[in-house]
Amino acid sequence: MTNLLVIKEQIIKFYARFEIYITPVLKFLVMLASLIAINANIGYMSRLKNPAIVLIIALLCSFLPINVGIILAAFVIVLHMYALSMPAAAVVGLVFLILFVLYFRFTPKEAIAVLLMPLCFALKIPYLVPLAIGFVGGPLSCISVACGTIAYYIIHNVKASSEQMTGAEGVDKALSSFKLVIDMLLKNKTMILFAVTFCITAVVVYLIRRLKVNYSWYIALGFGSVINIMILLIGSMTMDADVSVIGVIFGTIISAGLVFVLQFFIHNLDYSRTEYVQFEDDDYYYYVKAIPKITMEAPQNKVRRINPQQPAGKRREYYTDE
């Protein structure tokens, strides 16, 4: 345990020292992965699949606010949809506009959740985002999770229905494409189930970790994971949604393990040293519960250097901390 704490402190210090370089690199990687995933699933406009364009957009986003990355990713999706079907692009663009209004109104600082949600779906661990956002966000953070879920299912359903959108011609093509996109948004029980479940999970985790009890963060993680599994399994049976039982269970367990690692870095407390402090001023009595953080400084090695050219009687020794 001591070694883990030392490694944690070293990682935190390393990030604090090189944050100005690490943050753009991370934004570049997330945006690059998002664009590659979009092009791989709905890459109907060949120009946008050019690796040079993908790299330029990702590099541009690495030096801009993360919210700009979300807007550019949505714009790329709409352009691909336009190459497939103009009515479909119009509907998807309208849906994105509504999502942006909700997102920028309530949770404009949680863009990373919107970008990571589709990527986590592709990795079969979408449960990671709602569990993690419950620890680092607020009750309205569920909006970011829902926006990311809807964005993923738009890409997924368009890929599955692309042949139907290109089968007809003229007015029939426009009407069929328009109706198909509307149906896959309003009648997609699986998307609705996941969006609602993730919102509930994020809010439950947030509410429990705010409780004034020992180990509230661990309780929140465990209870949130159970709630996530139960709602998805019950919902899949009652709503006839396409949900893999094994995927939900193992995906939630893996996601909970990753969130546990995240919790180790951001909220590691020593509950055995809890103290209760009471004091007062002219107007109030104060009752404070103080829980110290678990920290461990990296040991400093002392190196003994001897100058061999000095005579034995006049040899000097230097001690330096490294």
NORGI-V17603 format. One record per pair of residues at least 4 apart in sequence whose ideal C-beta (glycine too) atoms are under 8 Angstrom apart, sorted by the first residue. I is the first residue (numbers start at 1). J is the second residue. D is the distance in whole Angstrom. If there is no record, write none. Layout:
<<I & J & D> <I & J & D>>
This chain:
<<1 & 5 & 7> <2 & 6 & 6> <2 & 296 & 6> <3 & 7 & 6> <4 & 8 & 6> <4 & 264 & 8> <5 & 9 & 7> <5 & 268 & 8> <5 & 294 & 6> <5 & 295 & 7> <5 & 296 & 4> <6 & 10 & 6> <6 & 296 & 5> <6 & 297 & 8> <6 & 298 & 5> <6 & 299 & 7> <7 & 11 & 6> <8 & 12 & 6> <8 & 264 & 7> <8 & 265 & 6> <8 & 268 & 8> <8 & 296 & 8> <9 & 13 & 6> <9 & 295 & 7> <9 & 296 & 6> <9 & 297 & 7> <9 & 298 & 6> <10 & 14 & 6> <10 & 298 & 6> <11 & 15 & 6> <11 & 265 & 8> <12 & 16 & 6> <12 & 265 & 7> <13 & 17 & 6> <14 & 18 & 6> <15 & 19 & 6> <15 & 22 & 6> <18 & 22 & 5> <19 & 23 & 6> <20 & 24 & 8> <21 & 25 & 7> <22 & 26 & 6> <23 & 27 & 6> <24 & 28 & 6> <24 & 62 & 4> <24 & 63 & 6> <25 & 29 & 6> <25 & 62 & 7> <26 & 30 & 6> <27 & 31 & 6> <27 & 61 & 6> <27 & 62 & 5> <27 & 66 & 6> <27 & 69 & 7> <28 & 32 & 6> <28 & 58 & 5> <28 & 59 & 6> <28 & 61 & 7> <28 & 62 & 4> <29 & 33 & 6> <30 & 34 & 6> <30 & 69 & 8> <30 & 112 & 7> <30 & 115 & 6> <30 & 116 & 7> <30 & 119 & 8> <31 & 35 & 6> <31 & 57 & 7> <31 & 58 & 4> <31 & 61 & 4> <31 & 62 & 7> <31 & 69 & 5> <31 & 72 & 8> <31 & 73 & 7> <31 & 115 & 7> <32 & 36 & 6> <32 & 54 & 7> <32 & 55 & 7> <32 & 58 & 4> <33 & 37 & 6> <33 & 119 & 6> <34 & 38 & 6> <34 & 69 & 8> <34 & 73 & 5> <34 & 115 & 6> <34 & 118 & 7> <34 & 119 & 7> <35 & 39 & 6> <35 & 54 & 5> <35 & 57 & 6> <35 & 58 & 6> <35 & 73 & 7> <35 & 76 & 7> <36 & 40 & 6> <36 & 54 & 7> <37 & 41 & 6> <37 & 118 & 6> <37 & 119 & 6> <37 & 122 & 6> <37 & 155 & 8> <38 & 42 & 6> <38 & 43 & 7> <38 & 73 & 7> <38 & 76 & 6> <38 & 77 & 6> <38 & 80 & 7> <38 & 155 & 7> <39 & 43 & 4> <39 & 48 & 7> <39 & 49 & 5> <39 & 54 & 7> <39 & 80 & 8> <41 & 155 & 5> <41 & 156 & 7> <41 & 158 & 8> <41 & 159 & 5> <42 & 77 & 7> <42 & 80 & 5> <42 & 81 & 7> <42 & 84 & 7> <42 & 155 & 6> <42 & 158 & 5> <42 & 159 & 6> <42 & 162 & 8> <43 & 48 & 7> <43 & 49 & 5> <43 & 80 & 6> <44 & 80 & 5> <44 & 81 & 8> <44 & 83 & 4> <44 & 84 & 4> <44 & 162 & 7> <45 & 49 & 7> <45 & 79 & 5> <45 & 80 & 5> <45 & 82 & 7> <45 & 83 & 4> <46 & 50 & 8> <47 & 53 & 7> <48 & 53 & 6> <48 & 54 & 8> <48 & 76 & 6> <48 & 79 & 6> <48 & 80 & 7> <49 & 53 & 8> <49 & 54 & 7> <50 & 54 & 7> <51 & 55 & 6> <52 & 56 & 6> <53 & 57 & 6> <54 & 58 & 6> <55 & 59 & 6> <56 & 60 & 6> <57 & 61 & 6> <57 & 72 & 6> <57 & 76 & 8> <58 & 62 & 7> <59 & 63 & 8> <60 & 64 & 6> <60 & 72 & 8> <61 & 66 & 8> <61 & 68 & 6> <61 & 69 & 4> <61 & 72 & 6> <64 & 68 & 4> <64 & 69 & 7> <65 & 69 & 8> <65 & 111 & 8> <66 & 70 & 7> <66 & 111 & 4> <66 & 112 & 6> <66 & 115 & 7> <67 & 71 & 7> <67 & 104 & 8> <67 & 108 & 6> <67 & 111 & 5> <68 & 72 & 6> <69 & 73 & 6> <69 & 111 & 7> <69 & 115 & 7> <70 & 74 & 6> <70 & 103 & 8> <70 & 111 & 5> <70 & 114 & 5> <70 & 115 & 6> <71 & 75 & 6> <71 & 100 & 8> <72 & 76 & 6> <73 & 77 & 7> <73 & 115 & 7> <74 & 78 & 6> <74 & 96 & 5> <74 & 100 & 7> <74 & 151 & 8> <75 & 79 & 6> <76 & 80 & 7> <77 & 81 & 6> <77 & 92 & 7> <77 & 96 & 8> <77 & 151 & 8> <77 & 154 & 7> <77 & 155 & 7> <78 & 82 & 6> <78 & 89 & 5> <78 & 92 & 6> <78 & 93 & 5> <78 & 96 & 7> <79 & 83 & 7> <79 & 89 & 8> <80 & 84 & 7> <81 & 85 & 7> <81 & 88 & 5> <81 & 89 & 4> <81 & 92 & 5> <81 & 93 & 8> <81 & 158 & 7> <82 & 86 & 6> <82 & 89 & 4> <84 & 88 & 6> <84 & 89 & 8> <84 & 158 & 7> <84 & 162 & 6> <84 & 165 & 6> <84 & 166 & 7> <85 & 89 & 7> <85 & 165 & 4> <85 & 166 & 7> <85 & 173 & 7> <85 & 174 & 8> <85 & 177 & 4> <86 & 90 & 6> <86 & 174 & 7> <87 & 91 & 7> <87 & 174 & 5> <87 & 175 & 8> <87 & 177 & 4> <87 & 178 & 4> <87 & 181 & 7> <88 & 92 & 6> <88 & 158 & 7> <88 & 165 & 6> <88 & 177 & 5> <88 & 178 & 7> <88 & 180 & 7> <88 & 181 & 5> <89 & 93 & 6> <90 & 94 & 6> <90 & 178 & 8> <91 & 95 & 6> <91 & 178 & 6> <91 & 181 & 4> <91 & 182 & 6> <91 & 185 & 8> <92 & 96 & 6> <92 & 154 & 6> <92 & 158 & 8> <92 & 181 & 7> <93 & 97 & 6> <94 & 98 & 7> <95 & 99 & 6> <95 & 150 & 7> <95 & 154 & 7> <95 & 185 & 6> <96 & 100 & 6> <96 & 151 & 8> <97 & 101 & 7> <98 & 102 & 7> <99 & 103 & 6> <99 & 147 & 5> <99 & 150 & 6> <99 & 151 & 7> <100 & 104 & 6> <101 & 105 & 6> <102 & 106 & 6> <102 & 143 & 6> <102 & 147 & 7> <103 & 107 & 6> <103 & 108 & 7> <103 & 114 & 7> <103 & 143 & 6> <103 & 144 & 6> <103 & 147 & 5> <104 & 108 & 5> <106 & 140 & 5> <106 & 143 & 5> <107 & 113 & 8> <107 & 137 & 7> <107 & 140 & 5> <107 & 141 & 6> <107 & 143 & 5> <107 & 144 & 5> <110 & 114 & 7> <110 & 133 & 7> <110 & 137 & 6> <110 & 141 & 6> <110 & 144 & 4> <111 & 115 & 6> <111 & 144 & 8> <112 & 116 & 6> <113 & 117 & 6> <113 & 129 & 6> <113 & 133 & 5> <113 & 137 & 8> <113 & 141 & 7> <113 & 144 & 4> <113 & 145 & 6> <113 & 148 & 6> <114 & 144 & 5> <114 & 147 & 5> <114 & 148 & 4> <114 & 151 & 7> <115 & 119 & 7> <115 & 148 & 7> <116 & 120 & 6> <116 & 128 & 8> <116 & 129 & 6> <116 & 148 & 7> <117 & 121 & 7> <117 & 126 & 7> <117 & 129 & 5> <117 & 144 & 8> <117 & 145 & 6> <117 & 147 & 8> <117 & 148 & 2> <117 & 149 & 6> <117 & 151 & 7> <117 & 152 & 6> <118 & 122 & 7> <118 & 148 & 6> <118 & 151 & 6> <118 & 152 & 4> <118 & 155 & 7> <119 & 123 & 7> <120 & 125 & 5> <120 & 126 & 5> <120 & 127 & 8> <120 & 128 & 5> <120 & 129 & 6> <121 & 126 & 5> <121 & 149 & 8> <121 & 152 & 5> <121 & 156 & 8> <124 & 247 & 6> <124 & 251 & 6> <125 & 251 & 5> <125 & 254 & 6> <125 & 255 & 5> <125 & 258 & 7> <126 & 149 & 7> <126 & 152 & 8> <126 & 194 & 7> <126 & 198 & 7> <126 & 251 & 7> <126 & 255 & 8> <127 & 131 & 6> <127 & 198 & 8> <127 & 201 & 7> <127 & 225 & 8> <127 & 228 & 6> <127 & 248 & 8> <127 & 251 & 5> <127 & 252 & 5> <127 & 255 & 4> <127 & 256 & 8> <128 & 132 & 6> <128 & 254 & 8> <128 & 255 & 4> <128 & 258 & 6> <128 & 259 & 7> <129 & 133 & 6> <129 & 145 & 6> <129 & 148 & 7> <129 & 198 & 7> <130 & 134 & 6> <130 & 142 & 7> <130 & 145 & 5> <130 & 197 & 8> <130 & 198 & 4> <130 & 199 & 8> <130 & 201 & 4> <130 & 202 & 4> <130 & 205 & 7> <130 & 224 & 8> <130 & 228 & 7> <131 & 135 & 7> <131 & 201 & 7> <131 & 202 & 8> <131 & 205 & 6> <131 & 221 & 7> <131 & 224 & 6> <131 & 225 & 7> <131 & 228 & 7> <131 & 255 & 6> <131 & 256 & 6> <131 & 259 & 5> <132 & 136 & 6> <132 & 258 & 8> <132 & 259 & 5> <132 & 262 & 6> <133 & 137 & 4> <133 & 141 & 5> <133 & 142 & 8> <133 & 144 & 7> <133 & 145 & 6> <133 & 202 & 5> <134 & 141 & 7> <134 & 201 & 7> <134 & 202 & 5> <134 & 203 & 7> <134 & 204 & 7> <134 & 205 & 3> <134 & 206 & 5> <134 & 209 & 7> <134 & 220 & 7> <134 & 224 & 6> <135 & 205 & 7> <135 & 206 & 8> <135 & 209 & 6> <135 & 217 & 7> <135 & 220 & 7> <135 & 221 & 8> <135 & 259 & 7> <135 & 262 & 7> <135 & 263 & 6> <135 & 266 & 7> <135 & 267 & 7> <136 & 266 & 7> <137 & 141 & 3> <137 & 144 & 8> <137 & 202 & 7> <137 & 206 & 7> <138 & 206 & 6> <139 & 203 & 5> <139 & 206 & 6> <139 & 207 & 7> <141 & 145 & 7> <141 & 202 & 6> <141 & 206 & 7> <142 & 146 & 6> <142 & 198 & 7> <142 & 199 & 4> <142 & 200 & 8> <142 & 202 & 5> <142 & 203 & 6> <143 & 147 & 6> <143 & 199 & 8> <144 & 148 & 6> <145 & 149 & 6> <145 & 195 & 8> <145 & 198 & 5> <145 & 199 & 6> <145 & 202 & 6> <146 & 150 & 6> <146 & 195 & 5> <146 & 198 & 7> <146 & 199 & 6> <147 & 151 & 6> <148 & 152 & 7> <149 & 153 & 7> <149 & 191 & 7> <149 & 194 & 5> <149 & 195 & 5> <149 & 198 & 6> <150 & 154 & 6> <150 & 185 & 8> <150 & 191 & 7> <150 & 195 & 6> <151 & 155 & 7> <152 & 156 & 6> <153 & 157 & 6> <153 & 184 & 8> <153 & 188 & 6> <153 & 190 & 7> <153 & 191 & 4> <153 & 194 & 8> <154 & 158 & 6> <154 & 184 & 8> <154 & 185 & 7> <155 & 159 & 6> <156 & 160 & 7> <157 & 161 & 6> <157 & 184 & 4> <157 & 188 & 7> <157 & 191 & 8> <158 & 162 & 6> <158 & 165 & 8> <158 & 181 & 8> <158 & 184 & 8> <161 & 165 & 6> <161 & 180 & 6> <161 & 184 & 7> <162 & 166 & 6> <163 & 167 & 6> <164 & 176 & 7> <164 & 180 & 6> <165 & 173 & 8> <165 & 176 & 7> <165 & 177 & 5> <165 & 180 & 6> <166 & 173 & 8> <167 & 173 & 8> <167 & 176 & 8> <168 & 172 & 4> <168 & 173 & 4> <168 & 176 & 5> <169 & 173 & 5> <170 & 174 & 7> <171 & 175 & 6> <172 & 176 & 6> <173 & 177 & 6> <174 & 178 & 6> <175 & 179 & 6> <176 & 180 & 6> <177 & 181 & 6> <178 & 182 & 6> <179 & 183 & 6> <180 & 184 & 6> <181 & 185 & 7> <182 & 186 & 6> <183 & 187 & 5> <183 & 188 & 8> <184 & 188 & 5> <185 & 191 & 8> <188 & 192 & 6> <189 & 193 & 6> <189 & 239 & 5> <189 & 240 & 7> <189 & 241 & 4> <189 & 242 & 8> <190 & 194 & 6> <190 & 241 & 4> <190 & 242 & 5> <190 & 243 & 7> <191 & 195 & 6> <192 & 196 & 6> <192 & 239 & 8> <192 & 241 & 8> <193 & 197 & 6> <193 & 231 & 8> <193 & 232 & 7> <193 & 235 & 4> <193 & 236 & 7> <193 & 239 & 6> <193 & 241 & 5> <193 & 243 & 7> <194 & 198 & 6> <194 & 232 & 7> <195 & 199 & 6> <196 & 200 & 6> <196 & 231 & 8> <196 & 235 & 8> <197 & 201 & 6> <197 & 228 & 6> <197 & 231 & 5> <197 & 232 & 5> <197 & 235 & 7> <198 & 202 & 6> <198 & 228 & 8> <199 & 203 & 6> <200 & 204 & 6> <200 & 227 & 7> <200 & 231 & 6> <201 & 205 & 6> <201 & 224 & 5> <201 & 227 & 6> <201 & 228 & 5> <201 & 231 & 8> <202 & 206 & 6> <203 & 207 & 6> <204 & 208 & 6> <204 & 220 & 8> <204 & 223 & 7> <204 & 224 & 5> <204 & 227 & 5> <205 & 209 & 6> <205 & 220 & 5> <205 & 221 & 7> <205 & 223 & 8> <205 & 224 & 4> <206 & 210 & 7> <206 & 220 & 8> <207 & 211 & 8> <207 & 220 & 8> <208 & 216 & 6> <208 & 219 & 6> <208 & 220 & 4> <208 & 223 & 6> <208 & 224 & 7> <209 & 216 & 5> <209 & 217 & 5> <209 & 219 & 8> <209 & 220 & 4> <210 & 216 & 7> <211 & 216 & 5> <211 & 219 & 8> <212 & 216 & 8> <212 & 289 & 7> <213 & 219 & 7> <214 & 271 & 5> <214 & 274 & 7> <214 & 291 & 8> <215 & 219 & 6> <215 & 271 & 6> <216 & 220 & 6> <217 & 221 & 7> <217 & 263 & 6> <217 & 267 & 5> <218 & 222 & 6> <218 & 263 & 8> <219 & 223 & 6> <220 & 224 & 6> <221 & 225 & 6> <221 & 256 & 6> <221 & 259 & 6> <221 & 260 & 6> <221 & 263 & 7> <222 & 226 & 7> <222 & 256 & 8> <223 & 227 & 6> <224 & 228 & 6> <225 & 229 & 7> <225 & 252 & 5> <225 & 253 & 7> <225 & 255 & 8> <225 & 256 & 5> <226 & 230 & 6> <227 & 231 & 6> <228 & 232 & 6> <228 & 248 & 8> <228 & 252 & 5> <229 & 233 & 6> <229 & 248 & 6> <229 & 249 & 6> <229 & 252 & 5> <230 & 234 & 6> <231 & 235 & 6> <232 & 236 & 6> <232 & 243 & 6> <232 & 248 & 5> <233 & 237 & 7> <233 & 243 & 7> <233 & 245 & 6> <233 & 248 & 7> <234 & 238 & 6> <235 & 239 & 5> <235 & 241 & 6> <235 & 243 & 7> <236 & 240 & 8> <236 & 241 & 5> <236 & 242 & 8> <236 & 243 & 4> <236 & 245 & 7> <243 & 247 & 8> <243 & 248 & 6> <244 & 248 & 6> <245 & 249 & 7> <246 & 250 & 6> <247 & 251 & 5> <248 & 252 & 6> <249 & 253 & 7> <250 & 254 & 6> <251 & 255 & 6> <252 & 256 & 6> <253 & 257 & 7> <254 & 258 & 7> <255 & 259 & 6> <256 & 260 & 6> <257 & 261 & 7> <258 & 262 & 7> <259 & 263 & 6> <260 & 264 & 7> <261 & 265 & 7> <262 & 266 & 6> <263 & 267 & 5> <263 & 268 & 7> <264 & 268 & 5> <268 & 293 & 6> <268 & 294 & 5> <269 & 291 & 5> <269 & 292 & 7> <269 & 293 & 6> <269 & 294 & 7> <270 & 291 & 7> <270 & 292 & 5> <270 & 293 & 7> <270 & 294 & 5> <271 & 291 & 6> <273 & 291 & 7> <273 & 292 & 5> <274 & 289 & 7> <274 & 290 & 7> <274 & 291 & 5> <275 & 289 & 8> <275 & 290 & 5> <275 & 291 & 8> <276 & 287 & 7> <276 & 288 & 7> <276 & 289 & 6> <276 & 290 & 8> <277 & 286 & 8> <277 & 287 & 8> <277 & 288 & 4> <277 & 289 & 8> <277 & 290 & 6> <278 & 285 & 7> <278 & 286 & 7> <278 & 287 & 5> <278 & 288 & 7> <279 & 285 & 8> <279 & 286 & 5> <279 & 288 & 8> <280 & 284 & 7> <280 & 285 & 5> <280 & 286 & 6> <281 & 286 & 8> <300 & 321 & 5> <300 & 322 & 7> <301 & 321 & 8> <301 & 322 & 6> <302 & 319 & 6> <302 & 320 & 8> <302 & 321 & 6> <302 & 322 & 8> <303 & 319 & 8> <303 & 320 & 6> <303 & 322 & 6> <304 & 317 & 7> <304 & 318 & 8> <304 & 319 & 6> <305 & 317 & 7> <305 & 318 & 5> <305 & 319 & 8> <305 & 320 & 7> <306 & 315 & 6> <306 & 316 & 8> <306 & 317 & 6> <307 & 315 & 7> <307 & 316 & 6> <307 & 318 & 8> <310 & 314 & 5> <310 & 315 & 4> <310 & 316 & 6> <311 & 315 & 7>>
